[in-house]
């Protein structure tokens, strides 16, 4: 996935978090429909029957937070004593 597609997907996930869907139900834009389908297939969001709208999964929430982290962060590991 290219960087612009990733940015679009993250923005769409943020809309799901605030509004319950990527776009209002009356919007039949092909790009919106593709983004919605990609997010469902990647298990980033799901339909919640009790609420009546889409909700983010844990994977979707981590995708949003991973996007806001600084790229190239070095994580140090401690050496094990054998």
mmCIF file of the N, C-alpha and C atoms, coordinates in Angstrom:
data_MODEL
# 
_entry.id   MODEL 
# 
loop_
_atom_site.group_PDB 
_atom_site.id 
_atom_site.type_symbol 
_atom_site.label_atom_id 
_atom_site.label_alt_id 
_atom_site.label_comp_id 
_atom_site.label_asym_id 
_atom_site.label_entity_id 
_atom_site.label_seq_id 
_atom_site.pdbx_PDB_ins_code 
_atom_site.Cartn_x 
_atom_site.Cartn_y 
_atom_site.Cartn_z 
_atom_site.occupancy 
_atom_site.B_iso_or_equiv 
_atom_site.pdbx_formal_charge 
_atom_site.auth_seq_id 
_atom_site.auth_comp_id 
_atom_site.auth_asym_id 
_atom_site.auth_atom_id 
_atom_site.pdbx_PDB_model_num 
ATOM 1   N N  . UNK A 1 1  ? 0.843   -1.165  0.000  1.00 0.00 ? 1  UNK A N  1 
ATOM 2   C CA . UNK A 1 1  ? 0.000   0.000   0.000  1.00 0.00 ? 1  UNK A CA 1 
ATOM 3   C C  . UNK A 1 1  ? 0.892   1.233   0.000  1.00 0.00 ? 1  UNK A C  1 
ATOM 4   N N  . UNK A 1 2  ? 0.583   2.174   -0.879 1.00 0.00 ? 2  UNK A N  1 
ATOM 5   C CA . UNK A 1 2  ? 1.390   3.384   -0.958 1.00 0.00 ? 2  UNK A CA 1 
ATOM 6   C C  . UNK A 1 2  ? 1.071   4.307   0.214  1.00 0.00 ? 2  UNK A C  1 
ATOM 7   N N  . UNK A 1 3  ? 1.900   5.310   0.375  1.00 0.00 ? 3  UNK A N  1 
ATOM 8   C CA . UNK A 1 3  ? 1.757   6.215   1.506  1.00 0.00 ? 3  UNK A CA 1 
ATOM 9   C C  . UNK A 1 3  ? 0.456   7.009   1.436  1.00 0.00 ? 3  UNK A C  1 
ATOM 10  N N  . UNK A 1 4  ? 0.049   7.451   0.250  1.00 0.00 ? 4  UNK A N  1 
ATOM 11  C CA . UNK A 1 4  ? -1.205  8.209   0.135  1.00 0.00 ? 4  UNK A CA 1 
ATOM 12  C C  . UNK A 1 4  ? -2.405  7.323   0.433  1.00 0.00 ? 4  UNK A C  1 
ATOM 13  N N  . UNK A 1 5  ? -2.366  6.074   -0.006 1.00 0.00 ? 5  UNK A N  1 
ATOM 14  C CA . UNK A 1 5  ? -3.470  5.156   0.298  1.00 0.00 ? 5  UNK A CA 1 
ATOM 15  C C  . UNK A 1 5  ? -3.541  4.884   1.791  1.00 0.00 ? 5  UNK A C  1 
ATOM 16  N N  . UNK A 1 6  ? -2.390  4.755   2.413  1.00 0.00 ? 6  UNK A N  1 
ATOM 17  C CA . UNK A 1 6  ? -2.340  4.538   3.863  1.00 0.00 ? 6  UNK A CA 1 
ATOM 18  C C  . UNK A 1 6  ? -2.907  5.744   4.603  1.00 0.00 ? 6  UNK A C  1 
ATOM 19  N N  . UNK A 1 7  ? -2.566  6.950   4.148  1.00 0.00 ? 7  UNK A N  1 
ATOM 20  C CA . UNK A 1 7  ? -3.098  8.166   4.774  1.00 0.00 ? 7  UNK A CA 1 
ATOM 21  C C  . UNK A 1 7  ? -4.609  8.233   4.631  1.00 0.00 ? 7  UNK A C  1 
ATOM 22  N N  . UNK A 1 8  ? -5.133  7.882   3.449  1.00 0.00 ? 8  UNK A N  1 
ATOM 23  C CA . UNK A 1 8  ? -6.572  7.874   3.230  1.00 0.00 ? 8  UNK A CA 1 
ATOM 24  C C  . UNK A 1 8  ? -7.261  6.870   4.141  1.00 0.00 ? 8  UNK A C  1 
ATOM 25  N N  . UNK A 1 9  ? -6.657  5.701   4.289  1.00 0.00 ? 9  UNK A N  1 
ATOM 26  C CA . UNK A 1 9  ? -7.239  4.671   5.138  1.00 0.00 ? 9  UNK A CA 1 
ATOM 27  C C  . UNK A 1 9  ? -7.254  5.108   6.600  1.00 0.00 ? 9  UNK A C  1 
ATOM 28  N N  . UNK A 1 10 ? -6.189  5.712   7.067  1.00 0.00 ? 10 UNK A N  1 
ATOM 29  C CA . UNK A 1 10 ? -6.129  6.175   8.455  1.00 0.00 ? 10 UNK A CA 1 
ATOM 30  C C  . UNK A 1 10 ? -7.145  7.287   8.694  1.00 0.00 ? 10 UNK A C  1 
ATOM 31  N N  . UNK A 1 11 ? -7.278  8.207   7.741  1.00 0.00 ? 11 UNK A N  1 
ATOM 32  C CA . UNK A 1 11 ? -8.288  9.262   7.873  1.00 0.00 ? 11 UNK A CA 1 
ATOM 33  C C  . UNK A 1 11 ? -9.692  8.672   7.895  1.00 0.00 ? 11 UNK A C  1 
ATOM 34  N N  . UNK A 1 12 ? -9.931  7.658   7.075  1.00 0.00 ? 12 UNK A N  1 
ATOM 35  C CA . UNK A 1 12 ? -11.233 6.993   7.066  1.00 0.00 ? 12 UNK A CA 1 
ATOM 36  C C  . UNK A 1 12 ? -11.491 6.301   8.401  1.00 0.00 ? 12 UNK A C  1 
ATOM 37  N N  . UNK A 1 13 ? -10.473 5.684   8.980  1.00 0.00 ? 13 UNK A N  1 
ATOM 38  C CA . UNK A 1 13 ? -10.636 5.030   10.279 1.00 0.00 ? 13 UNK A CA 1 
ATOM 39  C C  . UNK A 1 13 ? -10.921 6.047   11.374 1.00 0.00 ? 13 UNK A C  1 
ATOM 40  N N  . UNK A 1 14 ? -10.327 7.215   11.283 1.00 0.00 ? 14 UNK A N  1 
ATOM 41  C CA . UNK A 1 14 ? -10.623 8.268   12.260 1.00 0.00 ? 14 UNK A CA 1 
ATOM 42  C C  . UNK A 1 14 ? -12.081 8.709   12.156 1.00 0.00 ? 14 UNK A C  1 
ATOM 43  N N  . UNK A 1 15 ? -12.597 8.764   10.927 1.00 0.00 ? 15 UNK A N  1 
ATOM 44  C CA . UNK A 1 15 ? -14.013 9.113   10.739 1.00 0.00 ? 15 UNK A CA 1 
ATOM 45  C C  . UNK A 1 15 ? -14.914 8.038   11.323 1.00 0.00 ? 15 UNK A C  1 
ATOM 46  N N  . UNK A 1 16 ? -14.515 6.775   11.174 1.00 0.00 ? 16 UNK A N  1 
ATOM 47  C CA . UNK A 1 16 ? -15.295 5.683   11.760 1.00 0.00 ? 16 UNK A CA 1 
ATOM 48  C C  . UNK A 1 16 ? -15.329 5.830   13.271 1.00 0.00 ? 16 UNK A C  1 
ATOM 49  N N  . UNK A 1 17 ? -14.216 6.203   13.848 1.00 0.00 ? 17 UNK A N  1 
ATOM 50  C CA . UNK A 1 17 ? -14.131 6.361   15.304 1.00 0.00 ? 17 UNK A CA 1 
ATOM 51  C C  . UNK A 1 17 ? -15.038 7.478   15.799 1.00 0.00 ? 17 UNK A C  1 
ATOM 52  N N  . UNK A 1 18 ? -15.150 8.558   15.051 1.00 0.00 ? 18 UNK A N  1 
ATOM 53  C CA . UNK A 1 18 ? -15.964 9.694   15.503 1.00 0.00 ? 18 UNK A CA 1 
ATOM 54  C C  . UNK A 1 18 ? -17.412 9.614   15.026 1.00 0.00 ? 18 UNK A C  1 
ATOM 55  N N  . UNK A 1 19 ? -17.621 9.214   13.747 1.00 0.00 ? 19 UNK A N  1 
ATOM 56  C CA . UNK A 1 19 ? -18.959 9.271   13.157 1.00 0.00 ? 19 UNK A CA 1 
ATOM 57  C C  . UNK A 1 19 ? -19.663 7.926   13.034 1.00 0.00 ? 19 UNK A C  1 
ATOM 58  N N  . UNK A 1 20 ? -18.922 6.826   13.111 1.00 0.00 ? 20 UNK A N  1 
ATOM 59  C CA . UNK A 1 20 ? -19.546 5.514   12.975 1.00 0.00 ? 20 UNK A CA 1 
ATOM 60  C C  . UNK A 1 20 ? -19.494 4.953   11.569 1.00 0.00 ? 20 UNK A C  1 
ATOM 61  N N  . UNK A 1 21 ? -18.966 5.690   10.626 1.00 0.00 ? 21 UNK A N  1 
ATOM 62  C CA . UNK A 1 21 ? -18.801 5.203   9.258  1.00 0.00 ? 21 UNK A CA 1 
ATOM 63  C C  . UNK A 1 21 ? -17.791 6.093   8.544  1.00 0.00 ? 21 UNK A C  1 
ATOM 64  N N  . UNK A 1 22 ? -17.309 5.585   7.419  1.00 0.00 ? 22 UNK A N  1 
ATOM 65  C CA . UNK A 1 22 ? -16.326 6.335   6.636  1.00 0.00 ? 22 UNK A CA 1 
ATOM 66  C C  . UNK A 1 22 ? -16.965 7.573   6.035  1.00 0.00 ? 22 UNK A C  1 
ATOM 67  N N  . UNK A 1 23 ? -18.190 7.430   5.582  1.00 0.00 ? 23 UNK A N  1 
ATOM 68  C CA . UNK A 1 23 ? -18.958 8.536   5.001  1.00 0.00 ? 23 UNK A CA 1 
ATOM 69  C C  . UNK A 1 23 ? -20.431 8.268   5.296  1.00 0.00 ? 23 UNK A C  1 
ATOM 70  N N  . UNK A 1 24 ? -21.291 9.271   5.167  1.00 0.00 ? 24 UNK A N  1 
ATOM 71  C CA . UNK A 1 24 ? -22.719 9.019   5.365  1.00 0.00 ? 24 UNK A CA 1 
ATOM 72  C C  . UNK A 1 24 ? -23.235 7.947   4.408  1.00 0.00 ? 24 UNK A C  1 
ATOM 73  N N  . UNK A 1 25 ? -24.296 7.272   4.805  1.00 0.00 ? 25 UNK A N  1 
ATOM 74  C CA . UNK A 1 25 ? -24.820 6.141   4.037  1.00 0.00 ? 25 UNK A CA 1 
ATOM 75  C C  . UNK A 1 25 ? -25.269 6.523   2.629  1.00 0.00 ? 25 UNK A C  1 
ATOM 76  N N  . UNK A 1 26 ? -25.685 7.760   2.420  1.00 0.00 ? 26 UNK A N  1 
ATOM 77  C CA . UNK A 1 26 ? -26.159 8.165   1.100  1.00 0.00 ? 26 UNK A CA 1 
ATOM 78  C C  . UNK A 1 26 ? -25.022 8.400   0.110  1.00 0.00 ? 26 UNK A C  1 
ATOM 79  N N  . UNK A 1 27 ? -23.789 8.465   0.567  1.00 0.00 ? 27 UNK A N  1 
ATOM 80  C CA . UNK A 1 27 ? -22.647 8.671   -0.322 1.00 0.00 ? 27 UNK A CA 1 
ATOM 81  C C  . UNK A 1 27 ? -22.310 7.354   -1.001 1.00 0.00 ? 27 UNK A C  1 
ATOM 82  N N  . UNK A 1 28 ? -22.395 7.325   -2.311 1.00 0.00 ? 28 UNK A N  1 
ATOM 83  C CA . UNK A 1 28 ? -22.119 6.121   -3.087 1.00 0.00 ? 28 UNK A CA 1 
ATOM 84  C C  . UNK A 1 28 ? -20.876 6.279   -3.945 1.00 0.00 ? 28 UNK A C  1 
ATOM 85  N N  . UNK A 1 29 ? -19.906 7.008   -3.439 1.00 0.00 ? 29 UNK A N  1 
ATOM 86  C CA . UNK A 1 29 ? -18.654 7.228   -4.126 1.00 0.00 ? 29 UNK A CA 1 
ATOM 87  C C  . UNK A 1 29 ? -17.875 5.912   -4.187 1.00 0.00 ? 29 UNK A C  1 
ATOM 88  N N  . UNK A 1 30 ? -17.351 5.512   -5.363 1.00 0.00 ? 30 UNK A N  1 
ATOM 89  C CA . UNK A 1 30 ? -16.607 4.249   -5.448 1.00 0.00 ? 30 UNK A CA 1 
ATOM 90  C C  . UNK A 1 30 ? -15.402 4.178   -4.524 1.00 0.00 ? 30 UNK A C  1 
ATOM 91  N N  . UNK A 1 31 ? -14.682 5.275   -4.330 1.00 0.00 ? 31 UNK A N  1 
ATOM 92  C CA . UNK A 1 31 ? -13.515 5.264   -3.454 1.00 0.00 ? 31 UNK A CA 1 
ATOM 93  C C  . UNK A 1 31 ? -13.921 5.018   -2.007 1.00 0.00 ? 31 UNK A C  1 
ATOM 94  N N  . UNK A 1 32 ? -15.032 5.591   -1.597 1.00 0.00 ? 32 UNK A N  1 
ATOM 95  C CA . UNK A 1 32 ? -15.538 5.373   -0.246 1.00 0.00 ? 32 UNK A CA 1 
ATOM 96  C C  . UNK A 1 32 ? -15.911 3.913   -0.043 1.00 0.00 ? 32 UNK A C  1 
ATOM 97  N N  . UNK A 1 33 ? -16.541 3.335   -1.043 1.00 0.00 ? 33 UNK A N  1 
ATOM 98  C CA . UNK A 1 33 ? -16.938 1.935   -0.951 1.00 0.00 ? 33 UNK A CA 1 
ATOM 99  C C  . UNK A 1 33 ? -15.719 1.013   -0.911 1.00 0.00 ? 33 UNK A C  1 
ATOM 100 N N  . UNK A 1 34 ? -14.681 1.353   -1.669 1.00 0.00 ? 34 UNK A N  1 
ATOM 101 C CA . UNK A 1 34 ? -13.447 0.560   -1.671 1.00 0.00 ? 34 UNK A CA 1 
ATOM 102 C C  . UNK A 1 34 ? -12.754 0.663   -0.316 1.00 0.00 ? 34 UNK A C  1 
ATOM 103 N N  . UNK A 1 35 ? -12.660 1.862   0.237  1.00 0.00 ? 35 UNK A N  1 
ATOM 104 C CA . UNK A 1 35 ? -12.040 2.046   1.553  1.00 0.00 ? 35 UNK A CA 1 
ATOM 105 C C  . UNK A 1 35 ? -12.794 1.262   2.624  1.00 0.00 ? 35 UNK A C  1 
ATOM 106 N N  . UNK A 1 36 ? -14.105 1.306   2.572  1.00 0.00 ? 36 UNK A N  1 
ATOM 107 C CA . UNK A 1 36 ? -14.917 0.578   3.549  1.00 0.00 ? 36 UNK A CA 1 
ATOM 108 C C  . UNK A 1 36 ? -14.659 -0.926  3.445  1.00 0.00 ? 36 UNK A C  1 
ATOM 109 N N  . UNK A 1 37 ? -14.633 -1.441  2.212  1.00 0.00 ? 37 UNK A N  1 
ATOM 110 C CA . UNK A 1 37 ? -14.410 -2.869  2.006  1.00 0.00 ? 37 UNK A CA 1 
ATOM 111 C C  . UNK A 1 37 ? -13.005 -3.294  2.439  1.00 0.00 ? 37 UNK A C  1 
ATOM 112 N N  . UNK A 1 38 ? -11.994 -2.476  2.130  1.00 0.00 ? 38 UNK A N  1 
ATOM 113 C CA . UNK A 1 38 ? -10.624 -2.786  2.551  1.00 0.00 ? 38 UNK A CA 1 
ATOM 114 C C  . UNK A 1 38 ? -10.514 -2.834  4.071  1.00 0.00 ? 38 UNK A C  1 
ATOM 115 N N  . UNK A 1 39 ? -11.150 -1.891  4.737  1.00 0.00 ? 39 UNK A N  1 
ATOM 116 C CA . UNK A 1 39 ? -11.079 -1.844  6.195  1.00 0.00 ? 39 UNK A CA 1 
ATOM 117 C C  . UNK A 1 39 ? -11.774 -3.045  6.825  1.00 0.00 ? 39 UNK A C  1 
ATOM 118 N N  . UNK A 1 40 ? -12.868 -3.485  6.246  1.00 0.00 ? 40 UNK A N  1 
ATOM 119 C CA . UNK A 1 40 ? -13.569 -4.659  6.767  1.00 0.00 ? 40 UNK A CA 1 
ATOM 120 C C  . UNK A 1 40 ? -12.750 -5.920  6.523  1.00 0.00 ? 40 UNK A C  1 
ATOM 121 N N  . UNK A 1 41 ? -12.198 -6.068  5.326  1.00 0.00 ? 41 UNK A N  1 
ATOM 122 C CA . UNK A 1 41 ? -11.410 -7.253  5.008  1.00 0.00 ? 41 UNK A CA 1 
ATOM 123 C C  . UNK A 1 41 ? -10.129 -7.333  5.834  1.00 0.00 ? 41 UNK A C  1 
ATOM 124 N N  . UNK A 1 42 ? -9.548  -6.203  6.163  1.00 0.00 ? 42 UNK A N  1 
ATOM 125 C CA . UNK A 1 42 ? -8.328  -6.179  6.965  1.00 0.00 ? 42 UNK A CA 1 
ATOM 126 C C  . UNK A 1 42 ? -8.627  -6.246  8.461  1.00 0.00 ? 42 UNK A C  1 
ATOM 127 N N  . UNK A 1 43 ? -9.911  -6.418  8.816  1.00 0.00 ? 43 UNK A N  1 
ATOM 128 C CA . UNK A 1 43 ? -10.348 -6.505  10.200 1.00 0.00 ? 43 UNK A CA 1 
ATOM 129 C C  . UNK A 1 43 ? -9.981  -5.253  10.992 1.00 0.00 ? 43 UNK A C  1 
ATOM 130 N N  . UNK A 1 44 ? -10.143 -4.100  10.349 1.00 0.00 ? 44 UNK A N  1 
ATOM 131 C CA . UNK A 1 44 ? -9.883  -2.824  11.014 1.00 0.00 ? 44 UNK A CA 1 
ATOM 132 C C  . UNK A 1 44 ? -11.159 -2.238  11.609 1.00 0.00 ? 44 UNK A C  1 
ATOM 133 N N  . UNK A 1 45 ? -12.301 -2.628  11.044 1.00 0.00 ? 45 UNK A N  1 
ATOM 134 C CA . UNK A 1 45 ? -13.586 -2.184  11.573 1.00 0.00 ? 45 UNK A CA 1 
ATOM 135 C C  . UNK A 1 45 ? -14.608 -3.278  11.331 1.00 0.00 ? 45 UNK A C  1 
ATOM 136 N N  . UNK A 1 46 ? -15.711 -3.219  12.069 1.00 0.00 ? 46 UNK A N  1 
ATOM 137 C CA . UNK A 1 46 ? -16.782 -4.200  11.911 1.00 0.00 ? 46 UNK A CA 1 
ATOM 138 C C  . UNK A 1 46 ? -18.115 -3.530  12.196 1.00 0.00 ? 46 UNK A C  1 
ATOM 139 N N  . UNK A 1 47 ? -19.184 -4.165  11.738 1.00 0.00 ? 47 UNK A N  1 
ATOM 140 C CA . UNK A 1 47 ? -20.519 -3.654  11.976 1.00 0.00 ? 47 UNK A CA 1 
ATOM 141 C C  . UNK A 1 47 ? -20.983 -4.125  13.342 1.00 0.00 ? 47 UNK A C  1 
ATOM 142 N N  . UNK A 1 48 ? -21.489 -3.216  14.154 1.00 0.00 ? 48 UNK A N  1 
ATOM 143 C CA . UNK A 1 48 ? -22.007 -3.565  15.470 1.00 0.00 ? 48 UNK A CA 1 
ATOM 144 C C  . UNK A 1 48 ? -23.531 -3.508  15.402 1.00 0.00 ? 48 UNK A C  1 
ATOM 145 N N  . UNK A 1 49 ? -24.174 -4.675  15.500 1.00 0.00 ? 49 UNK A N  1 
ATOM 146 C CA . UNK A 1 49 ? -25.636 -4.741  15.381 1.00 0.00 ? 49 UNK A CA 1 
ATOM 147 C C  . UNK A 1 49 ? -26.349 -3.989  16.492 1.00 0.00 ? 49 UNK A C  1 
ATOM 148 N N  . UNK A 1 50 ? -25.837 -4.054  17.698 1.00 0.00 ? 50 UNK A N  1 
ATOM 149 C CA . UNK A 1 50 ? -26.524 -3.406  18.812 1.00 0.00 ? 50 UNK A CA 1 
ATOM 150 C C  . UNK A 1 50 ? -26.475 -1.879  18.714 1.00 0.00 ? 50 UNK A C  1 
ATOM 151 N N  . UNK A 1 51 ? -25.396 -1.339  18.164 1.00 0.00 ? 51 UNK A N  1 
ATOM 152 C CA . UNK A 1 51 ? -25.276 0.118   18.032 1.00 0.00 ? 51 UNK A CA 1 
ATOM 153 C C  . UNK A 1 51 ? -25.836 0.632   16.710 1.00 0.00 ? 51 UNK A C  1 
ATOM 154 N N  . UNK A 1 52 ? -25.773 -0.197  15.682 1.00 0.00 ? 52 UNK A N  1 
ATOM 155 C CA . UNK A 1 52 ? -26.295 0.213   14.383 1.00 0.00 ? 52 UNK A CA 1 
ATOM 156 C C  . UNK A 1 52 ? -25.306 1.002   13.543 1.00 0.00 ? 52 UNK A C  1 
ATOM 157 N N  . UNK A 1 53 ? -24.027 0.891   13.829 1.00 0.00 ? 53 UNK A N  1 
ATOM 158 C CA . UNK A 1 53 ? -23.003 1.548   13.020 1.00 0.00 ? 53 UNK A CA 1 
ATOM 159 C C  . UNK A 1 53 ? -21.689 0.787   13.134 1.00 0.00 ? 53 UNK A C  1 
ATOM 160 N N  . UNK A 1 54 ? -20.700 1.207   12.334 1.00 0.00 ? 54 UNK A N  1 
ATOM 161 C CA . UNK A 1 54 ? -19.392 0.554   12.347 1.00 0.00 ? 54 UNK A CA 1 
ATOM 162 C C  . UNK A 1 54 ? -18.591 0.999   13.562 1.00 0.00 ? 54 UNK A C  1 
ATOM 163 N N  . UNK A 1 55 ? -17.792 0.079   14.086 1.00 0.00 ? 55 UNK A N  1 
ATOM 164 C CA . UNK A 1 55 ? -16.882 0.382   15.185 1.00 0.00 ? 55 UNK A CA 1 
ATOM 165 C C  . UNK A 1 55 ? -15.496 -0.126  14.810 1.00 0.00 ? 55 UNK A C  1 
ATOM 166 N N  . UNK A 1 56 ? -14.486 0.502   15.370 1.00 0.00 ? 56 UNK A N  1 
ATOM 167 C CA . UNK A 1 56 ? -13.116 0.068   15.123 1.00 0.00 ? 56 UNK A CA 1 
ATOM 168 C C  . UNK A 1 56 ? -12.799 -1.168  15.959 1.00 0.00 ? 56 UNK A C  1 
ATOM 169 N N  . UNK A 1 57 ? -12.012 -2.044  15.398 1.00 0.00 ? 57 UNK A N  1 
ATOM 170 C CA . UNK A 1 57 ? -11.497 -3.174  16.156 1.00 0.00 ? 57 UNK A CA 1 
ATOM 171 C C  . UNK A 1 57 ? -10.186 -2.741  16.816 1.00 0.00 ? 57 UNK A C  1 
ATOM 172 N N  . UNK A 1 58 ? -9.611  -3.618  17.607 1.00 0.00 ? 58 UNK A N  1 
ATOM 173 C CA . UNK A 1 58 ? -8.324  -3.317  18.226 1.00 0.00 ? 58 UNK A CA 1 
ATOM 174 C C  . UNK A 1 58 ? -7.249  -3.095  17.190 1.00 0.00 ? 58 UNK A C  1 
ATOM 175 N N  . UNK A 1 59 ? -7.326  -3.854  16.098 1.00 0.00 ? 59 UNK A N  1 
ATOM 176 C CA . UNK A 1 59 ? -6.367  -3.701  15.011 1.00 0.00 ? 59 UNK A CA 1 
ATOM 177 C C  . UNK A 1 59 ? -6.500  -2.327  14.365 1.00 0.00 ? 59 UNK A C  1 
ATOM 178 N N  . UNK A 1 60 ? -7.725  -1.864  14.193 1.00 0.00 ? 60 UNK A N  1 
ATOM 179 C CA . UNK A 1 60 ? -7.949  -0.539  13.615 1.00 0.00 ? 60 UNK A CA 1 
ATOM 180 C C  . UNK A 1 60 ? -7.427  0.568   14.496 1.00 0.00 ? 60 UNK A C  1 
ATOM 181 N N  . UNK A 1 61 ? -7.638  0.429   15.793 1.00 0.00 ? 61 UNK A N  1 
ATOM 182 C CA . UNK A 1 61 ? -7.130  1.444   16.734 1.00 0.00 ? 61 UNK A CA 1 
ATOM 183 C C  . UNK A 1 61 ? -5.608  1.478   16.751 1.00 0.00 ? 61 UNK A C  1 
ATOM 184 N N  . UNK A 1 62 ? -4.993  0.296   16.689 1.00 0.00 ? 62 UNK A N  1 
ATOM 185 C CA . UNK A 1 62 ? -3.522  0.272   16.677 1.00 0.00 ? 62 UNK A CA 1 
ATOM 186 C C  . UNK A 1 62 ? -2.984  0.813   15.363 1.00 0.00 ? 62 UNK A C  1 
ATOM 187 N N  . UNK A 1 63 ? -3.724  0.655   14.270 1.00 0.00 ? 63 UNK A N  1 
ATOM 188 C CA . UNK A 1 63 ? -3.309  1.201   12.983 1.00 0.00 ? 63 UNK A CA 1 
ATOM 189 C C  . UNK A 1 63 ? -3.290  2.720   13.025 1.00 0.00 ? 63 UNK A C  1 
ATOM 190 N N  . UNK A 1 64 ? -4.290  3.314   13.672 1.00 0.00 ? 64 UNK A N  1 
ATOM 191 C CA . UNK A 1 64 ? -4.332  4.770   13.803 1.00 0.00 ? 64 UNK A CA 1 
ATOM 192 C C  . UNK A 1 64 ? -3.177  5.257   14.669 1.00 0.00 ? 64 UNK A C  1 
ATOM 193 N N  . UNK A 1 65 ? -2.948  4.603   15.794 1.00 0.00 ? 65 UNK A N  1 
ATOM 194 C CA . UNK A 1 65 ? -1.890  5.058   16.695 1.00 0.00 ? 65 UNK A CA 1 
ATOM 195 C C  . UNK A 1 65 ? -0.503  4.804   16.112 1.00 0.00 ? 65 UNK A C  1 
ATOM 196 N N  . UNK A 1 66 ? -0.338  3.746   15.326 1.00 0.00 ? 66 UNK A N  1 
ATOM 197 C CA . UNK A 1 66 ? 0.959   3.476   14.710 1.00 0.00 ? 66 UNK A CA 1 
ATOM 198 C C  . UNK A 1 66 ? 1.305   4.538   13.685 1.00 0.00 ? 66 UNK A C  1 
ATOM 199 N N  . UNK A 1 67 ? 0.310   5.097   13.064 1.00 0.00 ? 67 UNK A N  1 
ATOM 200 C CA . UNK A 1 67 ? 0.537   6.131   12.060 1.00 0.00 ? 67 UNK A CA 1 
ATOM 201 C C  . UNK A 1 67 ? 1.040   7.422   12.697 1.00 0.00 ? 67 UNK A C  1 
ATOM 202 N N  . UNK A 1 68 ? 0.679   7.661   13.948 1.00 0.00 ? 68 UNK A N  1 
ATOM 203 C CA . UNK A 1 68 ? 1.089   8.901   14.593 1.00 0.00 ? 68 UNK A CA 1 
ATOM 204 C C  . UNK A 1 68 ? 2.470   8.802   15.245 1.00 0.00 ? 68 UNK A C  1 
ATOM 205 N N  . UNK A 1 69 ? 3.028   7.608   15.305 1.00 0.00 ? 69 UNK A N  1 
ATOM 206 C CA . UNK A 1 69 ? 4.365   7.450   15.893 1.00 0.00 ? 69 UNK A CA 1 
ATOM 207 C C  . UNK A 1 69 ? 5.434   7.959   14.938 1.00 0.00 ? 69 UNK A C  1 
ATOM 208 N N  . UNK A 1 70 ? 6.564   8.273   15.492 1.00 0.00 ? 70 UNK A N  1 
ATOM 209 C CA . UNK A 1 70 ? 7.697   8.733   14.690 1.00 0.00 ? 70 UNK A CA 1 
ATOM 210 C C  . UNK A 1 70 ? 8.299   7.530   13.967 1.00 0.00 ? 70 UNK A C  1 
ATOM 211 N N  . UNK A 1 71 ? 8.474   7.609   12.645 1.00 0.00 ? 71 UNK A N  1 
ATOM 212 C CA . UNK A 1 71 ? 9.060   6.475   11.936 1.00 0.00 ? 71 UNK A CA 1 
ATOM 213 C C  . UNK A 1 71 ? 10.539  6.317   12.263 1.00 0.00 ? 71 UNK A C  1 
ATOM 214 N N  . UNK A 1 72 ? 10.986  5.106   12.242 1.00 0.00 ? 72 UNK A N  1 
ATOM 215 C CA . UNK A 1 72 ? 12.397  4.830   12.458 1.00 0.00 ? 72 UNK A CA 1 
ATOM 216 C C  . UNK A 1 72 ? 12.837  4.902   13.902 1.00 0.00 ? 72 UNK A C  1 
ATOM 217 N N  . UNK A 1 73 ? 11.918  4.728   14.831 1.00 0.00 ? 73 UNK A N  1 
ATOM 218 C CA . UNK A 1 73 ? 12.272  4.749   16.237 1.00 0.00 ? 73 UNK A CA 1 
ATOM 219 C C  . UNK A 1 73 ? 13.076  3.494   16.575 1.00 0.00 ? 73 UNK A C  1 
ATOM 220 N N  . UNK A 1 74 ? 14.181  3.674   17.240 1.00 0.00 ? 74 UNK A N  1 
ATOM 221 C CA . UNK A 1 74 ? 15.035  2.552   17.609 1.00 0.00 ? 74 UNK A CA 1 
ATOM 222 C C  . UNK A 1 74 ? 14.625  2.046   18.986 1.00 0.00 ? 74 UNK A C  1 
ATOM 223 N N  . UNK A 1 75 ? 14.383  0.744   19.064 1.00 0.00 ? 75 UNK A N  1 
ATOM 224 C CA . UNK A 1 75 ? 14.026  0.120   20.326 1.00 0.00 ? 75 UNK A CA 1 
ATOM 225 C C  . UNK A 1 75 ? 15.203  -0.743  20.763 1.00 0.00 ? 75 UNK A C  1 
ATOM 226 N N  . UNK A 1 76 ? 15.693  -0.523  21.955 1.00 0.00 ? 76 UNK A N  1 
ATOM 227 C CA . UNK A 1 76 ? 16.849  -1.273  22.447 1.00 0.00 ? 76 UNK A CA 1 
ATOM 228 C C  . UNK A 1 76 ? 16.374  -2.527  23.178 1.00 0.00 ? 76 UNK A C  1 
ATOM 229 N N  . UNK A 1 77 ? 17.063  -3.598  22.940 1.00 0.00 ? 77 UNK A N  1 
ATOM 230 C CA . UNK A 1 77 ? 16.792  -4.844  23.625 1.00 0.00 ? 77 UNK A CA 1 
ATOM 231 C C  . UNK A 1 77 ? 17.937  -5.165  24.556 1.00 0.00 ? 77 UNK A C  1 
ATOM 232 N N  . UNK A 1 78 ? 17.608  -5.718  25.705 1.00 0.00 ? 78 UNK A N  1 
ATOM 233 C CA . UNK A 1 78 ? 18.645  -6.122  26.646 1.00 0.00 ? 78 UNK A CA 1 
ATOM 234 C C  . UNK A 1 78 ? 19.156  -7.506  26.247 1.00 0.00 ? 78 UNK A C  1 
ATOM 235 N N  . UNK A 1 79 ? 20.440  -7.714  26.403 1.00 0.00 ? 79 UNK A N  1 
ATOM 236 C CA . UNK A 1 79 ? 21.029  -9.010  26.101 1.00 0.00 ? 79 UNK A CA 1 
ATOM 237 C C  . UNK A 1 79 ? 20.682  -9.982  27.229 1.00 0.00 ? 79 UNK A C  1 
ATOM 238 N N  . UNK A 1 80 ? 20.351  -11.205 26.852 1.00 0.00 ? 80 UNK A N  1 
ATOM 239 C CA . UNK A 1 80 ? 20.050  -12.224 27.853 1.00 0.00 ? 80 UNK A CA 1 
ATOM 240 C C  . UNK A 1 80 ? 21.329  -12.804 28.403 1.00 0.00 ? 80 UNK A C  1 
ATOM 241 N N  . UNK A 1 81 ? 21.336  -13.061 29.680 1.00 0.00 ? 81 UNK A N  1 
ATOM 242 C CA . UNK A 1 81 ? 22.496  -13.728 30.291 1.00 0.00 ? 81 UNK A CA 1 
ATOM 243 C C  . UNK A 1 81 ? 22.265  -15.228 30.230 1.00 0.00 ? 81 UNK A C  1 
ATOM 244 N N  . UNK A 1 82 ? 23.130  -15.910 29.508 1.00 0.00 ? 82 UNK A N  1 
ATOM 245 C CA . UNK A 1 82 ? 22.972  -17.365 29.378 1.00 0.00 ? 82 UNK A CA 1 
ATOM 246 C C  . UNK A 1 82 ? 23.767  -18.117 30.399 1.00 0.00 ? 82 UNK A C  1 
# 
